[in-house]
Amino acid sequence: MKKMVILAVALGVAGCADTNPNMLLKGKTWGNDVQTTYMSRTWQISRNSENVNSIRAIQDNNNLNPFGRPAMRKSIQATRAIEQATGCKVERDTLYKNVSDVFYADVACKNKSES
C-alpha cells in the first residue's frame, strides 16, 4: 500500500513538469511570433494579445550544446534580441525571467509621427 501512495505522488509530480510558458500565465495569450538571431542564438519573440507592449522572449537551447557561444549574460542577450525583433526599446526595470528561463519585458515604442 505504501508503494502505491509513493507511486501516485511521483506520477502527480511528474504531471507538473509541463514547461509550456502559456500554462504559467493562465489567461494570457501570446501571438505574432517572430524569430530573430542574436550572437548565433535563435530567439522566439512574442507579444501579449491584450497588451502589445508586453513581450516574451524564449531562447533556443542550441541542442544543449555546452560549448557554443555566447559568453554574455542571457538578460543582455534577451534585451538586445527583443529590441532587434520589435524595433522598440526595452524598459529595463520591467525585464524579468521565470524559472522556465523565459524572459518577459515591456517595451516603449515611438510613434511614427515622433521619428
Biopython code that builds the backbone (N, CA, C, O; Angstrom):
import numpy as np
from Bio.PDB.StructureBuilder import StructureBuilder

atoms = [
    (1, "MET", "N", (0.819, -1.195, 0.000)),
    (1, "MET", "CA", (0.000, 0.000, 0.000)),
    (1, "MET", "C", (0.866, 1.264, 0.000)),
    (1, "MET", "O", (0.552, 2.250, -0.666)),
    (2, "LYS", "N", (1.960, 1.209, 0.760)),
    (2, "LYS", "CA", (2.850, 2.356, 0.844)),
    (2, "LYS", "C", (3.478, 2.652, -0.520)),
    (2, "LYS", "O", (3.669, 3.812, -0.884)),
    (3, "LYS", "N", (3.795, 1.593, -1.270)),
    (3, "LYS", "CA", (4.378, 1.770, -2.597)),
    (3, "LYS", "C", (3.388, 2.420, -3.554)),
    (3, "LYS", "O", (3.780, 3.207, -4.416)),
    (4, "MET", "N", (2.118, 2.097, -3.409)),
    (4, "MET", "CA", (1.104, 2.692, -4.284)),
    (4, "MET", "C", (0.966, 4.190, -4.023)),
    (4, "MET", "O", (0.790, 4.965, -4.963)),
    (5, "VAL", "N", (1.045, 4.604, -2.759)),
    (5, "VAL", "CA", (0.952, 6.024, -2.423)),
    (5, "VAL", "C", (2.160, 6.767, -2.983)),
    (5, "VAL", "O", (2.021, 7.854, -3.543)),
    (6, "ILE", "N", (3.333, 6.182, -2.833)),
    (6, "ILE", "CA", (4.548, 6.818, -3.359)),
    (6, "ILE", "C", (4.474, 6.921, -4.883)),
    (6, "ILE", "O", (4.868, 7.938, -5.454)),
    (7, "LEU", "N", (3.979, 5.888, -5.536)),
    (7, "LEU", "CA", (3.829, 5.911, -6.986)),
    (7, "LEU", "C", (2.832, 6.987, -7.426)),
    (7, "LEU", "O", (3.066, 7.685, -8.412)),
    (8, "ALA", "N", (1.737, 7.120, -6.704)),
    (8, "ALA", "CA", (0.732, 8.135, -7.045)),
    (8, "ALA", "C", (1.297, 9.537, -6.874)),
    (8, "ALA", "O", (1.031, 10.412, -7.697)),
    (9, "VAL", "N", (2.069, 9.762, -5.823)),
    (9, "VAL", "CA", (2.679, 11.075, -5.610)),
    (9, "VAL", "C", (3.704, 11.352, -6.702)),
    (9, "VAL", "O", (3.762, 12.466, -7.223)),
    (10, "ALA", "N", (4.508, 10.360, -7.055)),
    (10, "ALA", "CA", (5.522, 10.545, -8.098)),
    (10, "ALA", "C", (4.880, 10.869, -9.438)),
    (10, "ALA", "O", (5.368, 11.739, -10.159)),
    (11, "LEU", "N", (3.805, 10.192, -9.780)),
    (11, "LEU", "CA", (3.113, 10.480, -11.036)),
    (11, "LEU", "C", (2.465, 11.858, -11.008)),
    (11, "LEU", "O", (2.422, 12.543, -12.030)),
    (12, "GLY", "N", (1.969, 12.264, -9.866)),
    (12, "GLY", "CA", (1.372, 13.595, -9.741)),
    (12, "GLY", "C", (2.399, 14.687, -9.930)),
    (12, "GLY", "O", (2.121, 15.689, -10.589)),
    (13, "VAL", "N", (3.587, 14.513, -9.360)),
    (13, "VAL", "CA", (4.653, 15.497, -9.514)),
    (13, "VAL", "C", (5.163, 15.500, -10.951)),
    (13, "VAL", "O", (5.470, 16.560, -11.496)),
    (14, "ALA", "N", (5.256, 14.331, -11.566)),
    (14, "ALA", "CA", (5.715, 14.263, -12.962)),
    (14, "ALA", "C", (4.749, 14.975, -13.898)),
    (14, "ALA", "O", (5.171, 15.514, -14.921)),
    (15, "GLY", "N", (3.475, 14.988, -13.570)),
    (15, "GLY", "CA", (2.490, 15.683, -14.395)),
    (15, "GLY", "C", (2.624, 17.181, -14.322)),
    (15, "GLY", "O", (2.107, 17.884, -15.190)),
    (16, "CYS", "N", (3.306, 17.699, -13.306)),
    (16, "CYS", "CA", (3.505, 19.139, -13.146)),
    (16, "CYS", "C", (4.745, 19.629, -13.871)),
    (16, "CYS", "O", (5.068, 20.814, -13.784)),
    (17, "ALA", "N", (5.438, 18.776, -14.573)),
    (17, "ALA", "CA", (6.689, 19.147, -15.214)),
    (17, "ALA", "C", (6.483, 19.772, -16.586)),
    (17, "ALA", "O", (7.455, 19.951, -17.320)),
    (18, "ASP", "N", (5.256, 20.108, -16.955)),
    (18, "ASP", "CA", (4.995, 20.736, -18.248)),
    (18, "ASP", "C", (5.641, 22.115, -18.274)),
    (18, "ASP", "O", (5.389, 22.926, -17.383)),
    (19, "THR", "N", (6.469, 22.398, -19.278)),
    (19, "THR", "CA", (7.185, 23.666, -19.339)),
    (19, "THR", "C", (6.579, 24.620, -20.360)),
    (19, "THR", "O", (7.261, 25.524, -20.842)),
    (20, "ASN", "N", (5.330, 24.432, -20.690)),
    (20, "ASN", "CA", (4.671, 25.323, -21.629)),
    (20, "ASN", "C", (4.518, 26.703, -20.982)),
    (20, "ASN", "O", (3.812, 26.822, -19.980)),
    (21, "PRO", "N", (5.159, 27.751, -21.524)),
    (21, "PRO", "CA", (5.085, 29.066, -20.909)),
    (21, "PRO", "C", (3.664, 29.619, -20.815)),
    (21, "PRO", "O", (3.379, 30.412, -19.917)),
    (22, "ASN", "N", (2.763, 29.220, -21.722)),
    (22, "ASN", "CA", (1.391, 29.710, -21.640)),
    (22, "ASN", "C", (0.667, 29.164, -20.426)),
    (22, "ASN", "O", (-0.264, 29.796, -19.928)),
    (23, "MET", "N", (1.077, 27.997, -19.940)),
    (23, "MET", "CA", (0.447, 27.427, -18.763)),
    (23, "MET", "C", (0.844, 28.175, -17.496)),
    (23, "MET", "O", (0.109, 28.163, -16.509)),
    (24, "LEU", "N", (2.005, 28.824, -17.523)),
    (24, "LEU", "CA", (2.474, 29.526, -16.342)),
    (24, "LEU", "C", (1.668, 30.795, -16.093)),
    (24, "LEU", "O", (1.445, 31.166, -14.940)),
    (25, "LEU", "N", (1.238, 31.451, -17.132)),
    (25, "LEU", "CA", (0.459, 32.676, -17.007)),
    (25, "LEU", "C", (-0.909, 32.432, -17.605)),
    (25, "LEU", "O", (-1.172, 32.789, -18.753)),
    (26, "LYS", "N", (-1.767, 31.829, -16.828)),
    (26, "LYS", "CA", (-3.094, 31.478, -17.333)),
    (26, "LYS", "C", (-3.867, 32.739, -17.664)),
    (26, "LYS", "O", (-3.790, 33.735, -16.944)),
    (27, "GLY", "N", (-4.601, 32.692, -18.745)),
    (27, "GLY", "CA", (-5.426, 33.819, -19.136)),
    (27, "GLY", "C", (-4.753, 34.738, -20.134)),
    (27, "GLY", "O", (-5.428, 35.562, -20.751)),
    (28, "LYS", "N", (-3.443, 34.626, -20.315)),
    (28, "LYS", "CA", (-2.746, 35.470, -21.277)),
    (28, "LYS", "C", (-2.422, 34.642, -22.500)),
    (28, "LYS", "O", (-1.927, 33.520, -22.387)),
    (29, "THR", "N", (-2.699, 35.187, -23.660)),
    (29, "THR", "CA", (-2.360, 34.504, -24.896)),
    (29, "THR", "C", (-1.284, 35.303, -25.614)),
    (29, "THR", "O", (-1.304, 36.534, -25.618)),
    (30, "TRP", "N", (-0.359, 34.599, -26.211)),
    (30, "TRP", "CA", (0.770, 35.229, -26.882)),
    (30, "TRP", "C", (0.691, 34.916, -28.367)),
    (30, "TRP", "O", (0.354, 33.800, -28.762)),
    (31, "GLY", "N", (1.004, 35.904, -29.177)),
    (31, "GLY", "CA", (0.919, 35.727, -30.616)),
    (31, "GLY", "C", (1.948, 36.556, -31.337)),
    (31, "GLY", "O", (2.842, 37.136, -30.721)),
    (32, "ASN", "N", (1.819, 36.610, -32.663)),
    (32, "ASN", "CA", (2.735, 37.352, -33.534)),
    (32, "ASN", "C", (4.179, 36.922, -33.301)),
    (32, "ASN", "O", (5.061, 37.758, -33.107)),
    (33, "ASP", "N", (4.409, 35.621, -33.323)),
    (33, "ASP", "CA", (5.758, 35.113, -33.083)),
    (33, "ASP", "C", (6.715, 35.566, -34.171)),
    (33, "ASP", "O", (6.404, 35.511, -35.361)),
    (34, "VAL", "N", (7.884, 36.014, -33.739)),
    (34, "VAL", "CA", (8.952, 36.417, -34.637)),
    (34, "VAL", "C", (10.211, 35.706, -34.168)),
    (34, "VAL", "O", (10.486, 35.658, -32.969)),
    (35, "GLN", "N", (10.967, 35.162, -35.091)),
    (35, "GLN", "CA", (12.246, 34.574, -34.723)),
    (35, "GLN", "C", (13.351, 35.511, -35.146)),
    (35, "GLN", "O", (13.350, 36.041, -36.257)),
    (36, "THR", "N", (14.299, 35.708, -34.239)),
    (36, "THR", "CA", (15.442, 36.543, -34.535)),
    (36, "THR", "C", (16.695, 35.834, -34.034)),
    (36, "THR", "O", (16.623, 34.980, -33.151)),
    (37, "THR", "N", (17.831, 36.191, -34.598)),
    (37, "THR", "CA", (19.095, 35.598, -34.187)),
    (37, "THR", "C", (19.983, 36.680, -33.634)),
    (37, "THR", "O", (20.215, 37.705, -34.275)),
    (38, "TYR", "N", (20.482, 36.443, -32.428)),
    (38, "TYR", "CA", (21.427, 37.367, -31.808)),
    (38, "TYR", "C", (22.577, 36.541, -31.238)),
    (38, "TYR", "O", (22.346, 35.606, -30.472)),
    (39, "MET", "N", (23.794, 36.873, -31.601)),
    (39, "MET", "CA", (25.000, 36.168, -31.179)),
    (39, "MET", "C", (24.896, 34.668, -31.443)),
    (39, "MET", "O", (25.204, 33.856, -30.570)),
    (40, "SER", "N", (24.472, 34.313, -32.620)),
    (40, "SER", "CA", (24.354, 32.930, -33.078)),
    (40, "SER", "C", (23.335, 32.111, -32.304)),
    (40, "SER", "O", (23.371, 30.882, -32.359)),
    (41, "ARG", "N", (22.431, 32.757, -31.587)),
    (41, "ARG", "CA", (21.366, 32.056, -30.870)),
    (41, "ARG", "C", (20.029, 32.517, -31.409)),
    (41, "ARG", "O", (19.842, 33.697, -31.705)),
    (42, "THR", "N", (19.103, 31.585, -31.536)),
    (42, "THR", "CA", (17.777, 31.896, -32.045)),
    (42, "THR", "C", (16.855, 32.221, -30.883)),
    (42, "THR", "O", (16.809, 31.492, -29.892)),
    (43, "TRP", "N", (16.125, 33.313, -31.009)),
    (43, "TRP", "CA", (15.159, 33.756, -30.004)),
    (43, "TRP", "C", (13.784, 33.810, -30.639)),
    (43, "TRP", "O", (13.638, 34.243, -31.782)),
    (44, "GLN", "N", (12.781, 33.374, -29.901)),
    (44, "GLN", "CA", (11.390, 33.495, -30.330)),
    (44, "GLN", "C", (10.775, 34.638, -29.530)),
    (44, "GLN", "O", (10.718, 34.585, -28.301)),
    (45, "ILE", "N", (10.320, 35.658, -30.225)),
    (45, "ILE", "CA", (9.767, 36.853, -29.604)),
    (45, "ILE", "C", (8.262, 36.872, -29.861)),
    (45, "ILE", "O", (7.822, 36.736, -31.003)),
    (46, "SER", "N", (7.472, 37.043, -28.792)),
    (46, "SER", "CA", (6.009, 37.060, -28.907)),
    (46, "SER", "C", (5.462, 38.265, -28.161)),
    (46, "SER", "O", (6.076, 38.769, -27.220)),
    (47, "ARG", "N", (4.289, 38.717, -28.605)),
    (47, "ARG", "CA", (3.598, 39.823, -27.940)),
    (47, "ARG", "C", (2.357, 39.293, -27.239)),
    (47, "ARG", "O", (1.732, 38.334, -27.690)),
    (48, "ASN", "N", (2.015, 39.932, -26.133)),
    (48, "ASN", "CA", (0.783, 39.605, -25.424)),
    (48, "ASN", "C", (-0.375, 40.163, -26.234)),
    (48, "ASN", "O", (-0.320, 41.304, -26.693)),
    (49, "SER", "N", (-1.419, 39.371, -26.415)),
    (49, "SER", "CA", (-2.536, 39.818, -27.250)),
    (49, "SER", "C", (-3.335, 40.933, -26.587)),
    (49, "SER", "O", (-3.967, 41.733, -27.277)),
    (50, "GLU", "N", (-3.315, 40.997, -25.262)),
    (50, "GLU", "CA", (-4.079, 42.036, -24.563)),
    (50, "GLU", "C", (-3.292, 43.324, -24.385)),
    (50, "GLU", "O", (-3.874, 44.408, -24.355)),
    (51, "ASN", "N", (-1.970, 43.216, -24.265)),
    (51, "ASN", "CA", (-1.113, 44.378, -24.068)),
    (51, "ASN", "C", (0.061, 44.233, -25.028)),
    (51, "ASN", "O", (1.002, 43.493, -24.743)),
    (52, "VAL", "N", (0.019, 44.920, -26.148)),
    (52, "VAL", "CA", (1.036, 44.731, -27.181)),
    (52, "VAL", "C", (2.406, 45.251, -26.757)),
    (52, "VAL", "O", (3.395, 44.988, -27.441)),
    (53, "ASN", "N", (2.490, 45.977, -25.656)),
    (53, "ASN", "CA", (3.781, 46.434, -25.157)),
    (53, "ASN", "C", (4.448, 45.406, -24.262)),
    (53, "ASN", "O", (5.573, 45.623, -23.813)),
    (54, "SER", "N", (3.788, 44.303, -23.995)),
    (54, "SER", "CA", (4.345, 43.231, -23.178)),
    (54, "SER", "C", (4.916, 42.157, -24.097)),
    (54, "SER", "O", (4.214, 41.627, -24.958)),
    (55, "ILE", "N", (6.200, 41.841, -23.907)),
    (55, "ILE", "CA", (6.928, 40.951, -24.810)),
    (55, "ILE", "C", (7.440, 39.743, -24.042)),
    (55, "ILE", "O", (7.814, 39.845, -22.874)),
    (56, "ARG", "N", (7.452, 38.586, -24.723)),
    (56, "ARG", "CA", (8.016, 37.362, -24.171)),
    (56, "ARG", "C", (9.139, 36.910, -25.096)),
    (56, "ARG", "O", (8.980, 36.938, -26.317)),
    (57, "ALA", "N", (10.280, 36.491, -24.528)),
    (57, "ALA", "CA", (11.421, 36.024, -25.318)),
    (57, "ALA", "C", (11.873, 34.667, -24.809)),
    (57, "ALA", "O", (12.126, 34.489, -23.617)),
    (58, "ILE", "N", (11.973, 33.710, -25.729)),
    (58, "ILE", "CA", (12.421, 32.361, -25.392)),
    (58, "ILE", "C", (13.620, 32.041, -26.266)),
    (58, "ILE", "O", (13.565, 32.193, -27.486)),
    (59, "GLN", "N", (14.711, 31.596, -25.639)),
    (59, "GLN", "CA", (15.921, 31.269, -26.389)),
    (59, "GLN", "C", (15.921, 29.795, -26.758)),
    (59, "GLN", "O", (15.544, 28.937, -25.959)),
    (60, "ASP", "N", (16.353, 29.514, -27.991)),
    (60, "ASP", "CA", (16.554, 28.136, -28.417)),
    (60, "ASP", "C", (17.695, 27.559, -27.588)),
    (60, "ASP", "O", (18.686, 28.242, -27.332)),
    (61, "ASN", "N", (17.559, 26.317, -27.173)),
    (61, "ASN", "CA", (18.581, 25.730, -26.309)),
    (61, "ASN", "C", (19.832, 25.276, -27.048)),
    (61, "ASN", "O", (20.736, 24.717, -26.428)),
    (62, "ASN", "N", (19.904, 25.499, -28.340)),
    (62, "ASN", "CA", (21.077, 25.162, -29.149)),
    (62, "ASN", "C", (21.446, 23.687, -29.003)),
    (62, "ASN", "O", (22.622, 23.325, -28.955)),
    (63, "ASN", "N", (20.407, 22.841, -28.933)),
    (63, "ASN", "CA", (20.601, 21.402, -28.776)),
    (63, "ASN", "C", (21.462, 21.066, -27.566)),
    (63, "ASN", "O", (22.226, 20.101, -27.576)),
    (64, "LEU", "N", (21.324, 21.882, -26.521)),
    (64, "LEU", "CA", (22.048, 21.695, -25.263)),
    (64, "LEU", "C", (23.556, 21.623, -25.469)),
    (64, "LEU", "O", (24.237, 20.830, -24.819)),
    (65, "ASN", "N", (24.069, 22.434, -26.355)),
    (65, "ASN", "CA", (25.499, 22.484, -26.642)),
    (65, "ASN", "C", (26.188, 23.328, -25.572)),
    (65, "ASN", "O", (26.032, 24.549, -25.571)),
    (66, "PRO", "N", (26.949, 22.713, -24.659)),
    (66, "PRO", "CA", (27.571, 23.492, -23.584)),
    (66, "PRO", "C", (28.772, 24.298, -24.038)),
    (66, "PRO", "O", (29.232, 25.175, -23.307)),
    (67, "PHE", "N", (29.290, 24.026, -25.223)),
    (67, "PHE", "CA", (30.488, 24.713, -25.680)),
    (67, "PHE", "C", (30.204, 25.788, -26.714)),
    (67, "PHE", "O", (31.130, 26.413, -27.231)),
    (68, "GLY", "N", (28.933, 26.010, -27.019)),
    (68, "GLY", "CA", (28.590, 27.008, -28.020)),
    (68, "GLY", "C", (28.692, 28.422, -27.469)),
    (68, "GLY", "O", (28.829, 28.625, -26.262)),
    (69, "ARG", "N", (28.623, 29.402, -28.374)),
    (69, "ARG", "CA", (28.620, 30.797, -27.966)),
    (69, "ARG", "C", (27.343, 31.081, -27.229)),
    (69, "ARG", "O", (26.468, 30.217, -27.291)),
    (70, "PRO", "N", (27.134, 32.091, -26.593)),
    (70, "PRO", "CA", (27.969, 33.248, -26.384)),
    (70, "PRO", "C", (28.454, 33.346, -24.936)),
    (70, "PRO", "O", (27.976, 32.639, -24.049)),
    (71, "ALA", "N", (29.381, 34.211, -24.736)),
    (71, "ALA", "CA", (29.905, 34.456, -23.395)),
    (71, "ALA", "C", (29.349, 35.787, -22.899)),
    (71, "ALA", "O", (30.104, 36.689, -22.534)),
    (72, "MET", "N", (28.030, 35.900, -22.890)),
    (72, "MET", "CA", (27.359, 37.112, -22.439)),
    (72, "MET", "C", (26.134, 36.691, -21.641)),
    (72, "MET", "O", (25.515, 35.669, -21.940)),
    (73, "ARG", "N", (25.785, 37.472, -20.631)),
    (73, "ARG", "CA", (24.631, 37.137, -19.812)),
    (73, "ARG", "C", (23.367, 37.069, -20.652)),
    (73, "ARG", "O", (23.181, 37.842, -21.592)),
    (74, "LYS", "N", (22.499, 36.123, -20.292)),
    (74, "LYS", "CA", (21.278, 35.918, -21.060)),
    (74, "LYS", "C", (20.345, 37.122, -21.001)),
    (74, "LYS", "O", (19.625, 37.384, -21.964)),
    (75, "SER", "N", (20.341, 37.852, -19.902)),
    (75, "SER", "CA", (19.450, 39.008, -19.813)),
    (75, "SER", "C", (19.833, 40.079, -20.832)),
    (75, "SER", "O", (18.962, 40.737, -21.402)),
    (76, "ILE", "N", (21.122, 40.253, -21.059)),
    (76, "ILE", "CA", (21.578, 41.216, -22.064)),
    (76, "ILE", "C", (21.207, 40.726, -23.459)),
    (76, "ILE", "O", (20.762, 41.505, -24.302)),
    (77, "GLN", "N", (21.393, 39.423, -23.697)),
    (77, "GLN", "CA", (21.011, 38.854, -24.990)),
    (77, "GLN", "C", (19.522, 39.018, -25.241)),
    (77, "GLN", "O", (19.107, 39.393, -26.338)),
    (78, "ALA", "N", (18.712, 38.733, -24.212)),
    (78, "ALA", "CA", (17.260, 38.832, -24.367)),
    (78, "ALA", "C", (16.854, 40.266, -24.684)),
    (78, "ALA", "O", (16.015, 40.504, -25.554)),
    (79, "THR", "N", (17.452, 41.217, -23.978)),
    (79, "THR", "CA", (17.137, 42.627, -24.220)),
    (79, "THR", "C", (17.450, 43.011, -25.659)),
    (79, "THR", "O", (16.630, 43.639, -26.330)),
    (80, "ARG", "N", (18.607, 42.643, -26.124)),
    (80, "ARG", "CA", (19.006, 43.016, -27.486)),
    (80, "ARG", "C", (18.207, 42.262, -28.544)),
    (80, "ARG", "O", (17.922, 42.809, -29.609)),
    (81, "ALA", "N", (17.845, 41.018, -28.262)),
    (81, "ALA", "CA", (17.024, 40.265, -29.216)),
    (81, "ALA", "C", (15.631, 40.874, -29.320)),
    (81, "ALA", "O", (15.077, 40.964, -30.415)),
    (82, "ILE", "N", (15.059, 41.292, -28.194)),
    (82, "ILE", "CA", (13.741, 41.940, -28.201)),
    (82, "ILE", "C", (13.800, 43.241, -28.976)),
    (82, "ILE", "O", (12.933, 43.518, -29.805)),
    (83, "GLU", "N", (14.826, 44.045, -28.706)),
    (83, "GLU", "CA", (14.959, 45.326, -29.402)),
    (83, "GLU", "C", (15.178, 45.120, -30.897)),
    (83, "GLU", "O", (14.672, 45.893, -31.710)),
    (84, "GLN", "N", (15.922, 44.089, -31.262)),
    (84, "GLN", "CA", (16.170, 43.792, -32.678)),
    (84, "GLN", "C", (14.886, 43.345, -33.376)),
    (84, "GLN", "O", (14.629, 43.734, -34.515)),
    (85, "ALA", "N", (14.081, 42.528, -32.694)),
    (85, "ALA", "CA", (12.875, 41.984, -33.325)),
    (85, "ALA", "C", (11.738, 42.988, -33.383)),
    (85, "ALA", "O", (10.964, 42.985, -34.340)),
    (86, "THR", "N", (11.620, 43.851, -32.373)),
    (86, "THR", "CA", (10.478, 44.759, -32.315)),
    (86, "THR", "C", (10.786, 46.159, -32.811)),
    (86, "THR", "O", (9.881, 46.870, -33.248)),
    (87, "GLY", "N", (12.036, 46.567, -32.753)),
    (87, "GLY", "CA", (12.389, 47.934, -33.112)),
    (87, "GLY", "C", (12.054, 48.921, -32.012)),
    (87, "GLY", "O", (12.066, 50.131, -32.240)),
    (88, "CYS", "N", (11.756, 48.427, -30.830)),
    (88, "CYS", "CA", (11.400, 49.261, -29.680)),
    (88, "CYS", "C", (12.449, 49.097, -28.594)),
    (88, "CYS", "O", (13.204, 48.125, -28.594)),
    (89, "LYS", "N", (12.497, 50.049, -27.668)),
    (89, "LYS", "CA", (13.427, 49.976, -26.553)),
    (89, "LYS", "C", (12.782, 49.216, -25.399)),
    (89, "LYS", "O", (11.609, 49.420, -25.087)),
    (90, "VAL", "N", (13.557, 48.340, -24.771)),
    (90, "VAL", "CA", (13.078, 47.592, -23.610)),
    (90, "VAL", "C", (13.159, 48.489, -22.380)),
    (90, "VAL", "O", (14.179, 49.131, -22.130)),
    (91, "GLU", "N", (12.080, 48.523, -21.623)),
    (91, "GLU", "CA", (12.102, 49.228, -20.344)),
    (91, "GLU", "C", (12.815, 48.312, -19.357)),
    (91, "GLU", "O", (12.253, 47.317, -18.899)),
    (92, "ARG", "N", (14.050, 48.656, -19.038)),
    (92, "ARG", "CA", (14.940, 47.743, -18.321)),
    (92, "ARG", "C", (14.429, 47.333, -16.950)),
    (92, "ARG", "O", (14.727, 46.226, -16.500)),
    (93, "ASP", "N", (13.679, 48.174, -16.279)),
    (93, "ASP", "CA", (13.193, 47.815, -14.946)),
    (93, "ASP", "C", (12.035, 46.819, -14.994)),
    (93, "ASP", "O", (11.606, 46.333, -13.948)),
    (94, "THR", "N", (11.522, 46.507, -16.181)),
    (94, "THR", "CA", (10.424, 45.544, -16.296)),
    (94, "THR", "C", (10.895, 44.167, -16.749)),
    (94, "THR", "O", (10.098, 43.230, -16.783)),
    (95, "LEU", "N", (12.172, 44.025, -17.098)),
    (95, "LEU", "CA", (12.689, 42.756, -17.583)),
    (95, "LEU", "C", (12.820, 41.771, -16.432)),
    (95, "LEU", "O", (13.434, 42.079, -15.410)),
    (96, "TYR", "N", (12.245, 40.595, -16.598)),
    (96, "TYR", "CA", (12.429, 39.530, -15.610)),
    (96, "TYR", "C", (12.398, 38.177, -16.290)),
    (96, "TYR", "O", (11.939, 38.043, -17.425)),
    (97, "LYS", "N", (12.898, 37.166, -15.574)),
    (97, "LYS", "CA", (12.978, 35.802, -16.086)),
    (97, "LYS", "C", (12.308, 34.877, -15.086)),
    (97, "LYS", "O", (12.502, 35.016, -13.879)),
    (98, "ASN", "N", (11.515, 33.925, -15.590)),
    (98, "ASN", "CA", (10.895, 32.966, -14.683)),
    (98, "ASN", "C", (11.746, 31.702, -14.604)),
    (98, "ASN", "O", (12.805, 31.616, -15.227)),
    (99, "VAL", "N", (11.276, 30.724, -13.836)),
    (99, "VAL", "CA", (12.058, 29.504, -13.630)),
    (99, "VAL", "C", (12.181, 28.663, -14.895)),
    (99, "VAL", "O", (13.059, 27.803, -14.971)),
    (100, "SER", "N", (11.342, 28.884, -15.870)),
    (100, "SER", "CA", (11.420, 28.151, -17.131)),
    (100, "SER", "C", (12.376, 28.813, -18.119)),
    (100, "SER", "O", (12.433, 28.420, -19.284)),
    (101, "ASP", "N", (13.124, 29.811, -17.662)),
    (101, "ASP", "CA", (14.101, 30.524, -18.482)),
    (101, "ASP", "C", (13.441, 31.281, -19.626)),
    (101, "ASP", "O", (13.985, 31.357, -20.728)),
    (102, "VAL", "N", (12.269, 31.839, -19.357)),
    (102, "VAL", "CA", (11.547, 32.662, -20.313)),
    (102, "VAL", "C", (11.602, 34.097, -19.819)),
    (102, "VAL", "O", (11.293, 34.374, -18.660)),
    (103, "PHE", "N", (11.997, 35.010, -20.700)),
    (103, "PHE", "CA", (12.119, 36.418, -20.337)),
    (103, "PHE", "C", (10.849, 37.167, -20.703)),
    (103, "PHE", "O", (10.236, 36.903, -21.738)),
    (104, "TYR", "N", (10.462, 38.098, -19.851)),
    (104, "TYR", "CA", (9.318, 38.974, -20.083)),
    (104, "TYR", "C", (9.769, 40.413, -19.880)),
    (104, "TYR", "O", (10.571, 40.701, -18.992)),
    (105, "ALA", "N", (9.252, 41.310, -20.704)),
    (105, "ALA", "CA", (9.605, 42.721, -20.586)),
    (105, "ALA", "C", (8.521, 43.570, -21.228)),
    (105, "ALA", "O", (7.736, 43.093, -22.047)),
    (106, "ASP", "N", (8.497, 44.836, -20.837)),
    (106, "ASP", "CA", (7.657, 45.821, -21.501)),
    (106, "ASP", "C", (8.551, 46.652, -22.410)),
    (106, "ASP", "O", (9.723, 46.876, -22.107)),
    (107, "VAL", "N", (7.995, 47.102, -23.514)),
    (107, "VAL", "CA", (8.763, 47.900, -24.461)),
    (107, "VAL", "C", (8.099, 49.260, -24.644)),
    (107, "VAL", "O", (6.895, 49.421, -24.445)),
    (108, "ALA", "N", (8.917, 50.227, -25.027)),
    (108, "ALA", "CA", (8.439, 51.575, -25.320)),
    (108, "ALA", "C", (8.758, 51.864, -26.773)),
    (108, "ALA", "O", (9.921, 51.935, -27.168)),
    (109, "CYS", "N", (7.713, 52.028, -27.558)),
    (109, "CYS", "CA", (7.888, 52.290, -28.991)),
    (109, "CYS", "C", (7.519, 53.731, -29.294)),
    (109, "CYS", "O", (6.563, 54.276, -28.742)),
    (110, "LYS", "N", (8.296, 54.337, -30.184)),
    (110, "LYS", "CA", (7.961, 55.682, -30.646)),
    (110, "LYS", "C", (6.891, 55.578, -31.711)),
    (110, "LYS", "O", (6.878, 54.646, -32.515)),
    (111, "ASN", "N", (6.000, 56.542, -31.703)),
    (111, "ASN", "CA", (5.030, 56.611, -32.793)),
    (111, "ASN", "C", (5.755, 57.068, -34.047)),
    (111, "ASN", "O", (6.753, 57.784, -33.967)),
    (112, "LYS", "N", (5.265, 56.663, -35.182)),
    (112, "LYS", "CA", (5.913, 57.046, -36.434)),
    (112, "LYS", "C", (5.909, 58.552, -36.642)),
    (112, "LYS", "O", (6.770, 59.085, -37.343)),
    (113, "SER", "N", (4.958, 59.233, -36.046)),
    (113, "SER", "CA", (4.914, 60.693, -36.181)),
    (113, "SER", "C", (6.018, 61.352, -35.359)),
    (113, "SER", "O", (6.405, 62.482, -35.656)),
    (114, "GLU", "N", (6.539, 60.667, -34.320)),
    (114, "GLU", "CA", (7.579, 61.238, -33.479)),
    (114, "GLU", "C", (8.956, 61.109, -34.083)),
    (114, "GLU", "O", (9.846, 61.888, -33.739)),
    (115, "SER", "N", (9.170, 60.135, -34.988)),
    (115, "SER", "CA", (10.518, 59.907, -35.510)),
    (115, "SER", "C", (10.827, 60.714, -36.740)),
    (115, "SER", "O", (11.928, 60.617, -37.282)),
]
sb = StructureBuilder()
sb.init_structure("model")
sb.init_model(0)
sb.init_chain("A")
sb.init_seg("    ")
for serial, (resi, resn, name, xyz) in enumerate(atoms, 1):
    if name == "N":
        sb.init_residue(resn, " ", resi, " ")
    sb.init_atom(name, np.array(xyz, "f"), 0.0, 1.0, " ", f" {name:<3s}", serial, name[0])
structure = sb.get_structure()
